[in-house]
């Protein structure tokens, strides 16, 4: 029963400013949805989130909350659509990958679940929930192989013992078979998801280690989008007031970047030695970038200036050196 997958959802729809909504207003929206869910009014909770998204369609927190509510309502296909679209628009967030993996696992699509969890961990290497879920996925996959071994040779006592152990691990503490991967993240940057909680408004002050990691993850997500030739995700990492180099217009600069992505052949962009410094509410990032394509391989030192906008770090300036 899908509702049993969400023991913490009703109490963990926390507020986080991610896209152009006043923190108090967003907190009220999420609090209303939480209250309605506690009262068992799932449809009303969904209506409340839909109302919010009608005027704030890009708000990641509201969209994430919608996905959680849809799972609670027993609408996994619709929830998967929500989480998949979030991944397209916010590829640097690990939580949608985790929750999509949970839903894949419920459909016994364990390979897809494993891939999604590995991506979540690649984005956030300290994401404990995703590691735990990935362990459960590997247990389920192992169980399938042990079952196949026993089908071919029922006399294999060692395989039977291993299968029993895997099943015990897979269902331990969760109450019912088949529920081995059920740890849904409550929201982007939620403490329930095993990652640091993000502040709603950091202002212009210098920020600490959590922000340094967040900025570094943004640079890594930017490089991955470039490597995937995902132009939409790539350009989404740039601020509206991005200063294109050499006096170029934004349109001309984008066209110049888009052309290599449209060509055939593999691209690989790697970033190393990321160093972050904060001043005047901005992050200055220096790193080593290695670009590889069928026709070119180059390594350069790069500097970027990022600003916080709508709860995300976005690139305002980019230069070599």
Secondary structure, 3 states (H helix, E strand, C coil): CHHHHCCCHHHCCCCCCCCCCCHHHHHHHHHHHHHHHHCCCHHHHHHHHHHHHHHCCCCHHHHHHHHHHHHHCCCHHHHHHHHHHHHHHCCCCCHHHHHHHHHHHHCCCHHHHHHHHHHHHHHCCCCHHHHHHHHHHHHHHHHHHHHHHHHHCCCCHHHHHHHHHHHHHHHCCCCCCCCCCCCCCCCCCCHHHCCCCCCCCCCCCCCCHHHHHHHHHHHHHHHHHHHCCCHHHHHCCEEEEEECHHHCCHHHHHHHHHHHHHCCCCCEEEEEEEEEEEECCEEEEEEEEEEECCCCEEEEEEEEEEEEECCEEEEEEEEEC
